[in-house]
Amino acid sequence: MNLFKPAGVNFSVQYSFVVVIFLISITTLIIYSNTFTSPFHFDDIPNIVDDNKIRDLSNFLDFTGTRYIGDLTFALNYHLGRLNVFGYHLVNTAIHILNGILVWWLVVLTLRVPMIERFGLDANIKGFIAMASSMIFTVHPIQTQAVTYIVQRYTSLAAFFYLLSIVLFVRWRLSSSGDTRVFFYLFSILSAVLAMKTKEISFTLPFVILLCEYSFFRERRKIPYHLIPILLTLVIIPVTLIGLDKPIGDMLGELRAVSQETEKISRGDYLLTQFRVIVTYIRLLFLPVNQNLDYDYPIYYSLFTPGVFLSFLFLLSVSCLAIWFIVRSRRYGNAYLLLSSFGILWFIITLSVESSLIPIKDVIFEHRLYLPGVGLAMAFSSAVAWGIEYTRKRLSLNFSSILVIILIILILPLSVATYHRNQVWKDEVALWTDVVKKSPDKARGYDNLGVAYYQQGQINEAIKEYKTAIRLDPNSHDAHYDLAVAYNKQGRLDDAVEEFNAALRLKPNIAEIHYNLGLVYSRHGRIDEAIKAYTEALRLKPDHAGIHHDLGVAHARQGRIREAIGEFKTAVRLKPDFAEARNNLALLYKVLQKQ
């Protein structure tokens, strides 16, 4: 069984599969070579560093969770190298390399479907489209957030299974023998299931396969029964999110709730904002300048805001033209137009989960372009090839040399930009300094920059950034909390108490704030207030061993030995390797023996 039969594309040199692997791999390793020591950032902390689930592989004996596969890979990373970032970056880069290869393979296979073959494209042009699509996708600086930002493995890994499913589907449609057809078809469905269990963006996969079917394979009006199993994978994500053990009314209500990450933005306002966001995404793909981890993007509330309305008209026009061009090109024969239109619709469909009616707290993030970028890379490469073919017919040029030169012109600047963009991820201070420079009116960047300074021991600089964050957003409980921690570090206990209380007024149900307030009261010698704060923290988080321990210390300081022993025993039960709690427990037992 020859999986890579279509590798015989002739573009200046014979592009075998091995050559493609080498070019994509070596280029990717070079442009991401400065990321392998980049630390954990932002959402990496709660999802990897502080996530106890990934520390025990036995937690993955079931198949629950919409991001099960991604979480499992993080658990394997932890099992093999604990929190050594090199291993995490190595896996992320390897996934990106595989995705680049899959993009090449998808385009090569697509160029072999009878619908395209009958157009009689030159072999060199086919090779150019495949290599340009793959390399643009691989080296584009917009992909850095999905590759260098470790937690966004969810995105790149989901894209891997997504692309693999489509590649295997197209390979199945091109196969003739029975055994191999069954192999490709079944593994296409399996890959679709794995994609659905990696990240919710995979919900669009059956629709892209449907688009592929009708763009390249539908010659007659027949019901595509072979698509039914793939379409059935659509139920995986909703069922995983809400379960099947509830009445239908409750299930529908829960589905509506989980499909709205934030209530601060209505579905209508989010959709209006996404018209502008998608245009920004397109600009970033064609002109990747001023990239930013944390955009300060406005929310729009009216369709008739000029920017929103013009964006809506632009996107509607592009979508309608793409559909019309697919119909026209299938009928009258223009492979370039067919491929470009397919790529544009791919872009729109794959963006639809995160850029439509499902409100997400952050309206724009660059990693959301990872999978949609495949479509625009295909569309752009096909359009460039069309222009080259048009020019060749009118000028006497060395065709192969021109293709190589144009490919280098496309790839080299993007590669340099990617390497340069990755420098920003070298440490937390560099990353958040870049953010506040580009989002100077957004509080979160200053707060996170303060945290970065605090971790480096630069407390005064941290306090300065926290105060800026509070000035920009007085309701930022995170900034008040972080400022309190910094004050506590400097021994400014009264200021720390004031800021902790300010944070609690904004978010009264966060155990960590109550706990740290209790620690400050304890340092003040205000033990009754410390006990009250610890008790409230335990009400919110009863399984926190550290809080039980410190409450035990507070009881011991007031002579309540038995209450202290009870807290120390609970701390040891929750955390058997808690040496300090065991030691204090032993000391108190000795005290009891002397009484």
VMD Tcl script that draws the C-alpha trace (Angstrom):
set ca {
  {0.00 0.00 0.00}
  {1.66 3.23 -1.18}
  {0.49 6.03 1.07}
  {2.67 8.59 -0.66}
  {2.06 7.70 -4.27}
  {1.38 11.33 -5.29}
  {4.94 12.36 -4.41}
  {6.01 12.28 -8.04}
  {5.44 16.01 -8.57}
  {8.14 17.61 -10.70}
  {9.05 21.13 -9.67}
  {12.61 21.91 -10.78}
  {13.73 18.82 -8.86}
  {11.86 15.62 -8.09}
  {9.87 16.44 -4.93}
  {9.84 13.10 -3.16}
  {8.23 12.75 0.23}
  {11.67 12.57 1.86}
  {12.70 15.90 0.33}
  {9.50 17.52 1.58}
  {10.07 16.18 5.12}
  {13.62 17.52 5.07}
  {12.72 21.00 3.80}
  {9.81 21.49 6.17}
  {11.63 20.00 9.17}
  {14.91 21.87 8.80}
  {13.19 25.20 8.11}
  {10.87 24.82 11.10}
  {13.67 23.79 13.44}
  {15.73 26.81 12.41}
  {13.00 29.41 12.83}
  {11.86 27.90 16.15}
  {15.37 27.17 17.44}
  {15.19 30.13 19.82}
  {12.05 28.87 21.60}
  {13.15 25.63 23.25}
  {14.04 27.33 26.55}
  {11.09 29.75 26.56}
  {9.31 29.45 29.91}
  {5.68 28.71 30.65}
  {3.50 31.77 29.99}
  {0.04 33.05 30.93}
  {-2.50 30.18 30.57}
  {0.34 27.64 30.70}
  {0.39 28.13 34.48}
  {-3.17 26.98 35.37}
  {-3.41 24.45 32.54}
  {0.01 22.79 32.92}
  {2.16 23.98 35.83}
  {-0.63 24.03 38.45}
  {-2.80 21.28 36.96}
  {-2.55 18.30 39.28}
  {-4.48 16.10 36.84}
  {-1.55 15.79 34.42}
  {0.76 14.61 37.21}
  {-0.87 11.19 37.40}
  {-1.44 9.13 34.25}
  {-4.12 7.11 36.06}
  {-6.37 10.17 35.71}
  {-6.60 9.39 32.00}
  {-8.04 5.90 32.19}
  {-11.40 7.24 31.03}
  {-12.04 9.15 27.81}
  {-13.84 12.17 29.23}
  {-13.32 15.83 28.44}
  {-13.43 17.66 25.12}
  {-9.65 18.19 25.35}
  {-8.77 14.70 26.54}
  {-6.09 14.02 23.89}
  {-4.34 17.34 24.47}
  {-4.38 16.86 28.24}
  {-3.02 13.34 27.80}
  {-0.02 14.63 25.82}
  {0.71 17.16 28.57}
  {0.52 14.33 31.12}
  {2.99 12.28 29.07}
  {5.29 15.30 28.86}
  {5.13 15.68 32.63}
  {5.69 11.96 33.16}
  {8.85 12.01 31.03}
  {10.38 15.35 32.00}
  {8.31 16.94 34.76}
  {8.21 20.70 34.07}
  {11.30 20.90 31.86}
  {10.05 23.21 29.09}
  {12.35 21.69 26.45}
  {10.21 18.56 26.12}
  {6.99 20.54 25.78}
  {8.47 22.79 23.08}
  {9.93 19.79 21.26}
  {6.51 18.14 21.03}
  {4.84 21.38 19.90}
  {7.44 21.90 17.17}
  {7.15 18.28 16.03}
  {3.36 18.64 15.74}
  {3.84 21.80 13.66}
  {6.27 19.99 11.33}
  {3.77 17.16 10.87}
  {1.03 19.65 10.11}
  {3.21 21.29 7.45}
  {3.75 17.88 5.85}
  {0.00 17.16 5.98}
  {-0.76 20.47 4.25}
  {1.65 19.51 1.46}
  {0.12 16.05 1.20}
  {-3.43 17.43 1.15}
  {-2.64 19.82 -1.71}
  {-0.80 17.15 -3.70}
  {-3.72 14.75 -3.32}
  {-6.21 17.46 -4.22}
  {-4.26 18.22 -7.40}
  {-4.68 14.57 -8.39}
  {-8.47 14.41 -8.19}
  {-10.09 13.90 -11.63}
  {-11.83 17.28 -11.32}
  {-8.39 18.97 -11.28}
  {-6.53 16.54 -13.51}
  {-8.78 17.27 -16.45}
  {-7.58 20.88 -16.41}
  {-4.10 19.69 -17.40}
  {-1.97 21.72 -14.99}
  {1.78 21.69 -15.55}
  {3.65 19.38 -13.11}
  {5.92 22.24 -12.05}
  {2.91 24.40 -11.23}
  {1.41 21.59 -9.15}
  {4.64 21.23 -7.23}
  {4.80 24.98 -6.66}
  {1.25 25.16 -5.28}
  {1.87 22.25 -2.91}
  {5.23 23.52 -1.64}
  {4.13 27.15 -1.40}
  {0.97 26.22 0.53}
  {2.88 24.05 2.96}
  {5.82 26.39 3.49}
  {3.70 29.53 3.88}
  {1.62 27.72 6.50}
  {4.72 26.40 8.27}
  {6.89 29.53 8.40}
  {4.24 32.23 8.80}
  {4.83 34.29 11.97}
  {1.12 34.21 12.86}
  {1.63 30.54 13.79}
  {4.09 31.34 16.59}
  {1.34 31.69 19.17}
  {0.03 28.20 18.43}
  {3.52 26.66 18.49}
  {5.66 28.62 20.98}
  {2.85 29.22 23.49}
  {2.88 25.74 25.01}
  {-0.76 25.45 26.07}
  {-1.90 26.16 22.52}
  {-0.88 22.62 21.67}
  {-4.63 22.08 21.94}
  {-4.94 24.07 18.71}
  {-2.03 22.59 16.76}
  {-2.80 19.01 17.85}
  {-6.48 19.39 16.93}
  {-5.30 20.73 13.55}
  {-3.10 17.64 13.14}
  {-6.00 15.20 13.52}
  {-8.25 17.53 11.50}
  {-5.81 17.62 8.55}
  {-5.05 13.91 8.82}
  {-8.75 13.07 8.67}
  {-9.23 15.15 5.51}
  {-6.05 13.80 3.90}
  {-7.14 10.21 4.54}
  {-10.63 10.99 3.24}
  {-9.26 12.38 -0.04}
  {-6.84 9.45 -0.28}
  {-9.78 7.09 0.20}
  {-11.74 8.83 -2.56}
  {-8.76 8.41 -4.90}
  {-8.20 4.74 -4.04}
  {-9.48 1.93 -6.19}
  {-8.63 -1.31 -4.34}
  {-11.02 -2.51 -1.66}
  {-8.61 -3.19 1.23}
  {-6.78 0.12 1.08}
  {-10.04 2.03 0.69}
  {-11.35 0.52 3.93}
  {-8.09 1.45 5.69}
  {-8.17 5.09 4.61}
  {-11.88 5.49 5.30}
  {-11.84 3.99 8.80}
  {-8.75 5.90 9.85}
  {-10.24 9.11 8.51}
  {-13.21 8.61 10.85}
  {-10.91 7.67 13.75}
  {-8.83 10.79 13.21}
  {-12.02 12.87 13.17}
  {-12.98 11.40 16.55}
  {-9.52 12.20 17.97}
  {-9.78 15.75 16.63}
  {-13.14 16.18 18.37}
  {-11.55 14.99 21.63}
  {-8.67 17.46 21.33}
  {-10.35 20.86 20.94}
  {-13.80 22.21 20.14}
  {-12.63 23.89 16.89}
  {-12.80 20.42 15.34}
  {-16.60 20.68 15.25}
  {-16.27 22.14 11.73}
  {-14.39 19.11 10.36}
  {-17.40 17.28 8.84}
  {-18.43 20.49 7.06}
  {-14.98 20.91 5.49}
  {-15.07 17.28 4.35}
  {-18.51 17.97 2.90}
  {-17.07 21.02 1.11}
  {-14.22 18.88 -0.19}
  {-16.64 16.25 -1.45}
  {-18.79 18.70 -3.36}
  {-15.88 20.78 -4.64}
  {-13.75 17.98 -6.06}
  {-15.72 14.73 -6.30}
  {-19.43 15.32 -6.95}
  {-20.10 14.63 -10.61}
  {-23.70 13.48 -10.24}
  {-26.55 14.23 -7.87}
  {-26.24 11.27 -5.56}
  {-26.75 11.05 -1.82}
  {-23.25 10.74 -0.30}
  {-24.01 7.93 2.15}
  {-20.30 7.54 2.87}
  {-20.36 10.93 4.62}
  {-22.92 9.84 7.22}
  {-20.39 8.29 9.69}
  {-18.23 11.40 9.45}
  {-21.23 13.69 10.00}
  {-22.19 11.63 13.05}
  {-18.95 12.71 14.74}
  {-20.65 16.10 15.18}
  {-22.39 14.77 18.30}
  {-19.12 14.01 20.11}
  {-18.38 17.53 21.36}
  {-21.94 18.38 22.56}
  {-22.29 14.99 24.26}
  {-18.88 15.35 25.92}
  {-19.78 18.81 27.19}
  {-23.20 18.01 28.68}
  {-23.48 14.22 28.97}
  {-26.51 12.04 28.27}
  {-27.80 11.45 31.80}
  {-30.25 14.36 31.91}
  {-33.72 15.16 30.52}
  {-33.65 16.64 27.02}
  {-34.74 20.06 28.29}
  {-31.90 20.20 30.82}
  {-29.43 19.04 28.18}
  {-30.45 21.80 25.80}
  {-30.18 24.36 28.58}
  {-26.71 23.17 29.54}
  {-25.60 23.14 25.92}
  {-26.65 26.77 25.60}
  {-24.75 27.61 28.79}
  {-21.49 25.89 27.84}
  {-21.58 27.47 24.39}
  {-21.19 30.92 25.97}
  {-17.88 31.39 27.78}
  {-18.77 34.86 29.04}
  {-22.00 36.70 29.77}
  {-20.31 40.10 29.50}
  {-20.73 40.04 25.70}
  {-24.04 39.15 24.07}
  {-24.08 36.77 21.12}
  {-25.16 39.56 18.78}
  {-22.44 41.97 19.91}
  {-19.84 39.22 19.70}
  {-20.86 38.43 16.11}
  {-20.71 42.11 15.11}
  {-17.27 42.39 16.67}
  {-16.10 39.29 14.83}
  {-16.82 40.91 11.46}
  {-14.06 43.39 12.32}
  {-11.88 40.72 13.94}
  {-11.93 38.50 10.84}
  {-10.81 41.40 8.68}
  {-7.99 41.96 11.18}
  {-7.11 38.28 10.89}
  {-6.90 38.59 7.10}
  {-4.66 41.64 7.46}
  {-2.38 39.72 9.83}
  {-2.08 36.86 7.36}
  {-1.12 39.16 4.49}
  {0.78 41.73 6.58}
  {1.96 40.15 9.87}
  {3.10 43.27 11.70}
  {2.36 44.44 15.27}
  {1.50 40.94 16.45}
  {0.30 40.87 20.03}
  {-0.52 38.23 22.61}
  {-3.19 40.38 24.26}
  {-4.99 42.76 21.89}
  {-6.97 45.68 23.26}
  {-9.87 45.18 20.85}
  {-13.11 47.20 21.05}
  {-16.55 45.61 21.27}
  {-19.02 46.76 18.60}
  {-22.75 47.09 19.26}
  {-24.26 48.12 15.93}
  {-24.13 46.66 12.45}
  {-24.24 50.18 11.08}
  {-20.98 51.26 12.65}
  {-19.03 52.05 9.44}
  {-16.16 49.66 10.13}
  {-18.51 46.82 11.07}
  {-20.82 47.33 8.11}
  {-17.98 47.53 5.58}
  {-16.39 44.41 7.09}
  {-19.72 42.59 6.88}
  {-20.16 43.55 3.22}
  {-16.58 42.51 2.44}
  {-16.90 39.10 4.11}
  {-20.33 38.47 2.60}
  {-19.06 39.37 -0.86}
  {-15.97 37.17 -0.54}
  {-18.06 34.22 0.71}
  {-20.63 34.52 -2.07}
  {-17.96 34.94 -4.73}
  {-16.08 31.89 -3.45}
  {-19.21 29.73 -3.68}
  {-20.04 31.10 -7.13}
  {-16.46 30.60 -8.36}
  {-16.49 26.97 -7.21}
  {-19.63 26.33 -9.26}
  {-18.26 28.22 -12.28}
  {-14.80 26.69 -12.18}
  {-16.16 23.14 -11.90}
  {-18.36 23.78 -14.91}
  {-16.02 25.74 -17.18}
  {-12.58 24.58 -16.08}
  {-10.30 26.76 -13.98}
  {-8.28 24.78 -11.47}
  {-6.68 27.86 -9.91}
  {-10.02 29.48 -9.23}
  {-11.43 26.24 -7.83}
  {-8.51 25.77 -5.42}
  {-8.51 29.43 -4.34}
  {-12.26 29.40 -3.69}
  {-11.99 26.16 -1.74}
  {-9.23 27.69 0.38}
  {-11.30 30.81 1.11}
  {-14.30 28.76 2.21}
  {-11.98 26.59 4.33}
  {-10.82 29.78 6.07}
  {-14.38 30.95 6.76}
  {-15.69 27.58 7.95}
  {-12.78 26.80 10.27}
  {-13.06 30.23 11.90}
  {-16.77 29.85 12.52}
  {-16.58 28.18 15.96}
  {-14.58 31.00 17.54}
  {-15.74 33.88 15.33}
  {-19.53 33.66 15.16}
  {-22.26 33.46 17.82}
  {-20.37 31.78 20.67}
  {-19.09 34.58 22.93}
  {-15.53 34.08 24.14}
  {-14.03 36.37 26.78}
  {-11.12 37.39 24.54}
  {-12.58 38.37 21.18}
  {-9.29 37.98 19.28}
  {-6.32 35.63 19.62}
  {-3.73 34.84 16.96}
  {-3.67 31.10 17.60}
  {-7.24 30.95 16.27}
  {-5.73 31.50 12.82}
  {-3.66 28.31 12.92}
  {-6.12 26.01 11.14}
  {-7.86 28.70 9.03}
  {-4.39 29.71 7.83}
  {-4.23 26.46 5.85}
  {-7.09 27.63 3.66}
  {-5.66 31.06 2.92}
  {-2.21 29.55 2.24}
  {-3.81 27.28 -0.37}
  {-5.85 30.12 -1.84}
  {-2.89 32.50 -2.02}
  {-0.52 29.90 -3.50}
  {-3.06 28.96 -6.16}
  {-3.61 32.62 -7.05}
  {0.15 33.22 -7.34}
  {0.50 30.11 -9.52}
  {-2.30 31.41 -11.72}
  {-0.44 34.68 -12.13}
  {2.80 32.85 -12.96}
  {1.05 30.69 -15.55}
  {-0.57 33.76 -17.07}
  {2.82 35.53 -17.28}
  {4.61 32.50 -18.69}
  {2.36 32.40 -21.70}
  {3.33 35.95 -22.58}
  {7.03 36.03 -21.70}
  {9.92 33.79 -22.62}
  {11.32 32.87 -19.20}
  {13.04 29.95 -17.52}
  {9.91 28.60 -15.91}
  {11.46 26.40 -13.19}
  {13.91 29.10 -12.10}
  {11.11 31.66 -11.82}
  {9.10 29.31 -9.62}
  {12.06 28.72 -7.30}
  {12.82 32.45 -7.03}
  {9.20 33.32 -6.26}
  {9.01 30.58 -3.64}
  {12.14 31.95 -1.94}
  {10.77 35.50 -2.10}
  {7.59 34.30 -0.38}
  {9.24 32.14 2.27}
  {12.38 33.98 3.34}
  {10.79 37.17 4.76}
  {8.15 35.13 6.62}
  {10.86 32.89 8.11}
  {12.88 35.86 9.33}
  {9.74 37.45 10.80}
  {8.89 34.22 12.63}
  {12.36 33.91 14.16}
  {12.19 37.55 15.25}
  {8.68 37.19 16.70}
  {9.80 34.17 18.72}
  {12.33 36.38 20.52}
  {9.42 38.00 22.35}
  {8.61 34.68 24.03}
  {12.07 34.29 25.63}
  {10.83 35.36 29.07}
  {7.81 36.85 30.82}
  {9.22 40.36 31.04}
  {9.96 40.48 27.30}
  {6.52 39.11 26.42}
  {4.48 41.46 28.61}
  {6.66 44.46 27.80}
  {5.73 43.83 24.18}
  {2.06 43.57 25.15}
  {1.89 46.85 27.10}
  {3.72 48.60 24.29}
  {1.01 47.53 21.83}
  {-1.96 47.61 24.23}
  {-1.09 50.60 26.44}
  {-4.65 51.10 27.70}
  {-5.35 47.52 28.75}
  {-4.80 46.68 32.42}
  {-4.11 42.95 32.10}
  {-0.78 43.44 30.35}
  {0.55 45.69 33.13}
  {-0.65 43.26 35.80}
  {1.12 40.35 34.13}
  {4.24 42.44 33.58}
  {4.16 43.19 37.31}
  {3.96 39.46 38.06}
  {6.97 38.90 35.79}
  {8.98 41.55 37.64}
  {7.88 40.12 41.00}
  {9.11 36.65 40.00}
  {12.48 38.17 39.15}
  {12.67 39.86 42.56}
  {12.13 43.37 41.18}
  {9.43 44.29 43.69}
  {9.42 48.05 43.16}
  {9.03 47.64 39.40}
  {6.23 45.13 40.03}
  {4.38 47.56 42.30}
  {4.64 50.27 39.68}
  {3.02 48.02 37.05}
  {0.27 46.87 39.44}
  {-0.64 50.47 40.21}
  {-0.83 51.25 36.50}
  {-3.16 48.28 36.02}
  {-5.39 49.51 38.87}
  {-5.43 53.02 37.44}
  {-6.61 51.64 34.08}
  {-9.07 49.21 35.66}
  {-9.96 49.85 39.32}
  {-12.13 46.70 39.23}
  {-9.22 44.38 38.46}
  {-9.20 42.08 41.47}
  {-6.08 40.38 40.12}
  {-4.13 43.64 40.19}
  {-5.29 44.45 43.74}
  {-4.38 40.94 44.87}
  {-0.95 41.00 43.21}
  {-0.23 44.45 44.69}
  {-1.14 43.12 48.12}
  {1.28 40.21 47.69}
  {4.04 42.66 46.72}
  {3.33 44.88 49.71}
  {3.44 41.83 51.96}
  {6.81 40.89 50.46}
  {8.12 44.35 51.42}
  {6.71 44.08 54.93}
  {4.10 46.80 54.30}
  {1.46 44.80 56.12}
  {-1.21 47.47 56.53}
  {-1.04 48.28 52.80}
  {-1.25 44.57 52.03}
  {-4.39 44.15 54.17}
  {-5.98 47.13 52.43}
  {-5.34 45.70 48.96}
  {-6.45 42.18 49.90}
  {-9.71 43.61 51.20}
  {-10.09 45.63 47.98}
  {-9.68 42.40 46.01}
  {-12.26 40.66 48.21}
  {-14.80 43.42 47.68}
  {-14.53 42.68 43.96}
  {-14.26 38.88 44.19}
  {-15.37 37.64 47.63}
  {-15.40 33.95 46.71}
  {-11.75 33.35 45.86}
  {-10.10 31.15 48.49}
  {-6.56 32.25 47.67}
  {-7.29 35.87 48.61}
  {-8.77 34.90 51.99}
  {-5.82 32.58 52.61}
  {-3.19 35.21 51.89}
  {-5.09 37.77 53.95}
  {-4.95 35.26 56.80}
  {-1.16 34.98 56.38}
  {-0.82 38.76 56.64}
  {-3.00 38.89 59.78}
  {-0.85 36.12 61.25}
  {2.31 38.14 60.61}
  {0.62 41.08 62.37}
  {-0.16 38.85 65.35}
  {-3.88 39.32 64.73}
  {-4.59 35.62 65.20}
  {-8.39 35.79 65.60}
  {-8.68 37.61 62.27}
  {-6.24 35.16 60.70}
  {-8.35 32.20 61.86}
  {-11.46 33.85 60.46}
  {-9.77 34.38 57.08}
  {-8.42 30.79 57.01}
  {-11.85 29.40 57.88}
  {-13.48 31.34 55.05}
  {-10.78 30.13 52.65}
  {-11.47 26.52 53.67}
  {-15.19 27.01 53.15}
  {-14.37 27.85 49.54}
  {-11.58 25.30 49.12}
  {-11.84 22.58 51.78}
  {-9.21 20.29 50.21}
  {-6.30 22.78 50.41}
  {-3.64 21.20 52.63}
  {-1.70 24.44 53.11}
  {-4.68 26.31 54.53}
  {-5.41 23.49 56.98}
  {-1.78 23.58 58.10}
  {-1.71 27.35 58.67}
  {-5.04 27.24 60.47}
  {-3.49 24.58 62.70}
  {-0.53 26.87 63.40}
  {-2.93 29.69 64.33}
  {-4.83 27.42 66.73}
  {-1.57 26.26 68.27}
  {-0.45 29.85 68.85}
  {-3.65 30.38 70.85}
  {-3.11 27.19 72.85}
  {-5.93 25.20 71.21}
  {-3.80 22.08 70.82}
  {-6.52 19.59 69.90}
  {-7.97 21.87 67.23}
  {-4.45 22.35 65.83}
  {-3.82 18.59 65.77}
  {-7.06 18.10 63.85}
  {-5.99 20.58 61.19}
  {-2.48 19.10 60.89}
  {-3.95 15.60 60.51}
  {-6.25 16.85 57.75}
  {-3.29 18.50 55.99}
  {-1.32 15.23 56.10}
  {-4.30 13.26 54.84}
  {-4.68 15.62 51.88}
  {-0.94 15.77 51.21}
  {0.89 12.72 52.62}
  {4.34 14.14 51.81}
  {3.66 17.39 53.72}
  {6.78 17.23 55.93}
  {6.14 20.44 57.87}
  {2.63 19.35 58.82}
  {3.93 15.94 60.00}
  {6.65 17.60 62.04}
  {4.21 20.01 63.70}
  {1.85 17.13 64.40}
  {4.61 15.20 66.14}
  {5.55 18.23 68.24}
  {1.96 18.72 69.39}
  {1.64 15.05 70.34}
  {4.68 15.52 72.60}
  {3.01 18.58 74.13}
  {-0.10 16.51 74.89}
  {1.99 13.79 76.52}
  {3.49 16.34 78.92}
  {0.10 17.72 79.94}
}
mol new
graphics top color blue
foreach p $ca { graphics top sphere $p radius 0.5 }
foreach p [lrange $ca 0 end-1] q [lrange $ca 1 end] { graphics top cylinder $p $q radius 0.2 }
display resetview
